[in-house]
Amino acid sequence: MGVPAFFRWLSRKYASIVVHCLEEKVILSDASAPGEGEHKIMDYIRRQRAQPHHDPNTHHCLCGADADLIMLGLATHEPNFTIIREEFKPNQPRPCNLCGQVGHELKECQGLPREKKGEHDEFADTPPGCEQEFIFIRLNVLREYLERELAMPNLSFPYDFERTIDDWVFMCFFVGNDFLPHLPSLEIREGAIDKLVNIYKDVVHKTGGYLTDSGFVNLERVQMIMLAVGVLEDNIFKKRKENDENFKRRQKEKNKRMKNEQRPSFSLTGQYAPQALGQKDVSSNTVVNPRQTAYEMRMQSSNPNNTQAPAGTKRKAEDSDEESEPEDNIRLWEEGWKQRYYKNKFDVDATDDDFRRKVVQSYVEGLCWVLRYYYQGCASWKWFFPFHYAPFASDFENISELFKEFEKNTKPFKPLEQLMGVFPAASGNFLPISWRRLMSDPDSSIIDFYPDDFAIDINGKKFAWQGVALLPFVDERRLRAALEEVYPDLTPDEIRRNSLGGDHLFVGRHHPLNDFIHELYKTHTREPTGIPPELCHGIQGLLETDDGAVLPNVTVESPVPTLRSLTQNYTISIKFKDPQFEDGYIFKAVMLQGAKKPPITLKPGDWERTNNNGRPWRPQVGFNRDRKQVHLDQSAFRTLGHVMPQNRGPPRGGQYSNAPPPNIYSRGNTYRMPNHQPLPNLMHNPRAPNSWQSRPPLFNQPPPQRNYGQMPNMHNPYANQHSGPSNYYQRNQDDRNRQNYNQGRNYPPPRQSGRYNWK
């Protein structure tokens, strides 16, 4: 069943599907729990993997379009991990801005109510013929590719594929992520990941070990990678400029060809130019030199790009094929690029070593923070990268002492505080009234955090959305100080919304854990209670009763006035907390014992279509990897079938298997058909055959005849005119018969066929 058909079936079975899903279990982590959704899921997986009752062959499925999900899935080292993402389809019809329906624009909208699409309105957001399709990314297949790509024989230390995956995930941070800008010399569209892998495989022999270990970075080894990238920076910038110029040139030539195809190959001028009706004065169009006029027309036809307007007409301005591009003041492909970069991006001189050192230190801290976030959880809620741009790879010198440890026991923002840090002033209506004034009041102490207008640095890109938004950084201390003055204005409901929450576990009435949760509510247990792993498929954690819990047979009021309340409820909810560990506990980035890898999916032909020499891939035969092979196409095989002897080996069928051999001087083609009559000699020879006449030169003689027991070709004109005595061939044949030369060589005639009749 395809994905669209599955969802249509799911929509028809919606009621029963929801019931069966809730009969299992659902863990809800809403916006009151700090952290990104995918990182909260990864934290849950890490903590469950560390439990003794965890099944190492658990299958995980994550849905989302963020590329970081692939890195996070690899960081878990789980053998069964799948990512589902919606397939992006460009140029899709946009809905009307007024009614939200597809099929008309805003100026054509009539304000009609939306029609129901499908039995349960399951196709409401789907244009006709544009059902949403999904892409399934199986990380075990990606691991197979990486295992071959990252193979490094003859290392001075034990090779561990799981450790190389961690290093590969770490190197991808240099290309860009959600928390750090990418290095100027590394663009993912230019094959930056391949460059890093090649450098990594060359340098790892000198590092003496891997770059990372369970989320902790070895900066001395990272420095060797960065300095190796810094050596290539100058060539990378020049190559980037060369590729851009080549692309512009090809695009310009393409546009010119498209314009030439839309106009005639030559323009009609002179006496061939179109004339107005009734025009009598044609003296100006009289051909003075016909040869010169014909030559000019031929040249004009051969060079359509050099067409000129007729005399007396106004020359049109040349169309510009190049789009206006912002001026690039950095010019990384020219000498002095580092000086111009720091001057334009940071407004400092490149000779200011202290400032460059500060930028590098912040970037190194960011690398350590991001990797720790991927493998161990959030290391600090206060850290952020305080610059809009990244340093150069060549600036990563002596970085081993730039980072010590993050500040501990930090606390995240509360929900409303987080909105104050990320919302623009135009979205202030989602905040309390007194809080939104801080975003718009000119006398506010933090008004500079919310500018109405800000610059966008294209930064070498083509579109504005690819640029860097030069927004001011939010100072945490100033923000908290300003909010202290407006906290008393919060209502009880706003205070509840502004509090940090946790996760909630929902189970159905038939789940084994349902009765256990009922007992906790009946006994009014307030202390956190551990989950019996045998009742919840090995999942462990702490349960705590909730005053606002969802209980069975109790109406669930809808928080949205336009939606109906849920009157039939069979689920029960309770607070859920992941298993807790001591401070300093390290989650090991390894594949668990007992984990079974899925069957290998890739075949040898799936690796590459060509080898390193550019030739098609082929399996190795014997011990010679570069053994040359000869390939014949179908026409060559047909030719071989025609010229090769047909009487060798067992008889084989075929289109030409019953055709007689050609009448030429070649081995094995001397067969004479029964009752064969020699062809008449059509070429008249005026000279009478004389037995005393000398033989012709060797270059005019046929090759020696080897009959192998067959009768000679008596109808050959040369044999009839320049042969020996008439009984020579008969005596020769008798001698061969007496010596038993002809034993076993009398081949039968070819089989009869319906296409040729030889009798």
C-alpha positions, 0 to 999 in steps of 0.5 A: 500500500502506498503512502497516500493510499495508507493515509486515506485508509487511515482517515476512514479508520480514524476513530478506531486507529486513535483508540488503538494508538492510545491503548499503547502509550503516548508521552507528551512534552509541550512547550512548558518543557524547555528544549527543542523537540528533537533534542528532548526525544534524543534525551529520552532515547539516551536515558532509556538506553542506559537502563538494564531492561532496555531492548537493544533492538528497539525500532525508532521512527522520527518525523521531521524535515530538519537535516539535524535529525539525521545527525541526531539519529546517527549519534544514538548508535541505534541499529534500527532508526528511520526518519520520515520527512515530507517530500518537497514539491516546488511550484505548488499552487498557493491558497487564497490569502482571504479564505485559504482555499486553492483554485483562485487568487485574492482578487477572484475570491467570493468569500464562499464557505469551504467545501468539504473534501472527503468523508472526514474532510481529510483532503482539506489542505491537499490540492487536487492531484497533489497528495502529500508524499513522504521520504523514508530515510533508513539510517542503517543504509546510511551507516553502510555508506559511511562504513565504506567511505570512512574505512581507514586501514593501517591505523596506529590505533584500533579502528572503531567504526562507531567512533568514526561516525561521531567524528563525521557528525562533528566535522559536519558542524563546520559546514553549518548548524542551528547554533553556529555559522559555517566557516567561510571556506566550507560550503556544503554545495561545494563538496565541503563534507568530502573535503573534510573527510579526505583531510580527516583520513590523511590527518588521523594517522598523525593525531594518534586517535579520534577527534571525539569521545561520547560528546567530548572534543579533543581540541589538539586533534581538531586543531590539526584538521583545521590547520589542514583546511586553512592551508587550502583556503586560498585555493578554495576561494579562487576556485569558488570565484572561477566556478561562479564566473563559469556559471555566469558565462554559461548562463549568459550564453544560454540566454543568448541562444534562447533569444537567437532562437526567437528571431530570424537568422538574418534581418531583411535590409536594403532592397529586401526590406519590407516597404510601405504600401504606395511607396514609389521612391525606391532609389535608395534601395537600388542595388549598386553592387550585387556581388557586395550585397550578396556577400553581406547577406551571406555574412549576416546569415552566418553571424546572426549575433552581429545583425545591425539595424538598417540605416536611418533607424534608431539603435536599440539599447542592448539588453543586459543578460546579467542580473544586478548583484550586490557589490562584494567588498570582501573579494576572498579570491584576491590577496588581502582577503583576511584583512578585508573580511575582518574589517567589513564583517567585524569592523576591526583590523585583521592585525588585532590578534586579541579580537581574532583570538576571542572570535576563535575562542567563542567558536571553539566553545560553540563546537564543544557545546553543540557536540555535548548537546547532541550526545549528553544533553544541554551543557549550559542554558546560558551559552550563545555564540556572540558573533554573526560570522565565523572565523577562518580555519587558518585562525585555529592556532593553539586552541587546546587551552581555549576551552575549559568547562561550561557553567553548571547549574544554569536554568533556562528561560521561562515560556514568556521570557523565552518569547520576549527573547525571540519575538519581534515587536509585531508579535507582541499581542501574544504577550501580556499587555505590560510586557509588550510595552517593553517592546514598543515603548520608546522609553523602554530600557530594552527597546534596542532589542526590538528594532523596526528595521535592520540590515541583511548582509547578503554575504556572497549569496544571491537571495535575501533569505540566504543572507545574515540578519544583523539583529542585536543580541539579547542581553540576559541580565538586562532582559531579566532586570526589565521583566522584574518590574512587570512580573506583578502584572501577571494574572493567575492564568498567565503565571501558570502559563509562565511556569516550567512544566514536564512530560505527561504519560497517557495510556488507554484502558486496556494497557497493563499500566492503566490499573497501576496508575489508577491505584496511585490516584486512589491511594493519593500517592504524592511521592514519585513512583518508579514504573514497573518495566514489565508493565510498560515494555521495558520503559523506565521512569518516575510517575507522579500524580497530577492535579489536572490529570485527564481521567476516564469517563470525565469530560475533557474541556476544550481550551479552544472555544471553537472546538468541541469538548471530548465527552467520551474519554477512556484514557488516563494521564500522569506526570512522567519523568525520565530516569535520573542519573548522578551529576557527571554521568556520561552516556556512552556513544556505543552500540549496545550489546545484543543489538542485531544489525539489519541485513545488508542492503547495499550490493557491490554495484550500489557503491559507485558507478565508476572506480577511481580511474573513471572506469565502470565498476566491476568485481575483482577477479583473482588477485589482479585488481586492474586486469583488463577486460574486453567487451563486445557489443551485440553487433560484434557477436553477430559478426563472429557468428557469421565468420566463425566455423559452424561445424565445430562442436555440437550443433547449435541453433540460431538465425543463420545456423543453417546457412551455407558457408561463404565460398572463400579461401578459408579453413573449414569453408571447402564444403561442396553441396551434393549435386553441385554444378560448377559456376560457368566462367563468365570472364573470357580468357583469350590465352589458351591454357598451356601446361608448360606456362610458368606460374604467376607471381606469388602475390597473384596466387591464392593461399595454399589449399588445405582440404582436410579430406574434402574435394578441392574447389574444381570450379575455380578458374585458376585451378582449371587453367593453371593446374597440373595433369588432369588426374593430379587431384584424384591421385592425391586423394587416393594417397590420403585415403590410403594413409587414413587422413580422412578418417572422421573428417567427412562432416555431414551437410547442414540441416534443412531449414524452411528458409533455404532449400539447397536441393 
